[in-house]
Amino acid sequence: MAFVYLLRCSDGSLYCGWTTDVERRLAAHAAGTASRYTRSRRPVELAAAIAVADRSAALREEARIKRLSRAAKLELVSRSRSRSSPAPRG
């Protein structure tokens, strides 16, 4: 199982990535070691985590989400929040 996730950065921007362990990846972003983009935009918070079948599906979904407009990404976050459990999956 893999996950595609969206982070809300301190400047209000959204960052999209994929992982097999959401909690570990979020901790790496929080520490400033996961990505150059989020390093300068901390703190970050998990906005959405979407479970997918495997790494290949995660890469495809990440690419699809990155092509979306900001408004569409925010809609995805909104829909994900309304369907998700209180704790992030991972």
C-alpha positions in Angstrom: 0.0 0.0 0.0 1.1 3.5 -0.8 -0.2 7.0 -0.2 -0.4 10.3 -2.1 -0.5 13.2 0.3 -1.0 16.9 0.3 0.6 19.2 2.8 -0.5 22.8 3.6 2.7 24.9 4.0 3.0 27.9 6.3 2.7 30.3 3.3 -0.6 28.7 2.3 0.8 26.7 -0.6 0.1 23.0 -1.2 2.7 20.4 -1.6 2.0 17.0 -3.1 4.1 13.8 -2.7 3.8 10.1 -2.2 5.0 7.7 0.4 4.5 4.2 2.0 4.6 5.7 5.5 2.7 8.9 6.0 3.8 9.6 9.6 7.5 9.0 8.8 7.3 11.3 5.8 5.4 14.0 7.6 8.1 13.9 10.4 10.8 14.3 7.7 9.0 17.3 6.2 8.6 18.8 9.7 12.3 18.4 10.3 13.2 20.0 7.0 14.8 16.9 5.5 12.2 15.7 3.1 12.1 18.3 0.4 13.8 21.6 -0.6 10.3 23.1 -1.2 8.9 22.4 2.2 12.1 23.1 4.1 11.7 26.9 3.6 7.9 26.8 4.2 7.7 25.1 7.6 5.7 24.4 9.6 3.7 22.1 7.4 0.5 20.2 8.2 -1.1 17.2 6.5 -4.0 18.3 4.5 -4.9 15.0 2.9 -3.7 11.4 2.5 -5.1 9.2 -0.2 -4.5 5.4 -0.1 -3.6 3.8 -3.4 -2.8 0.2 -4.4 1.0 0.5 -4.9 4.0 2.7 -5.8 3.1 2.8 -9.4 -0.5 3.9 -8.7 1.0 6.5 -6.2 3.3 8.0 -8.9 0.4 8.2 -11.4 -1.9 9.8 -8.8 0.8 12.3 -7.7 1.4 13.4 -11.3 -2.4 13.8 -11.8 -2.8 15.9 -8.7 0.2 18.1 -9.5 -1.5 19.0 -12.8 -4.7 20.2 -11.1 -5.4 23.8 -10.4 -5.1 25.2 -6.9 -8.9 25.3 -6.6 -9.2 21.6 -7.7 -6.5 20.7 -5.1 -8.4 22.5 -2.4 -11.6 20.7 -3.4 -9.7 17.4 -3.2 -8.5 18.3 0.3 -12.1 19.2 1.3 -13.5 15.9 0.0 -10.7 13.9 1.6 -11.3 15.6 5.0 -15.0 14.8 4.9 -14.3 11.1 4.2 -11.2 10.5 6.4 -10.9 9.2 9.9 -9.5 11.4 12.7 -6.0 10.0 12.5 -4.0 10.0 9.3 -3.6 6.5 7.7 -0.1 5.2 7.4 
